[in-house]
Amino acid sequence: MSKSYIGRCKCGNIVAASVIESDKFVVDKKELAKDVADWIREGLSVEQVDSEQVRIQMWGCRCAADNQDRLDKQMSLLLEER
């Protein structure tokens, strides 16, 4: 099973995700580090979870509509992994 980092908004919902371990592809650790640093600067809390949890947990911020572009991009990347 693959692992992911997620970024949670203060409302508790996931607004960003990045796979960190996968049997299907090699993860660019520099790009991952940049993504996580950006999330922290944006005020998101960062967690490591199984990628399956990313697929089933609540997505989308209830407190800021401007996260929609990020949500759409991250969801399309996660669906490509399947």
Protein Blocks (a to p, Z undefined) as FASTA:
>chain_A
ZZddddddfkopafbdcdfbdfkbccdfklmmmmmmmmmmnopacddddfklmmmmcehj
fkbmklmmmmmmmmmmmmmmZZ
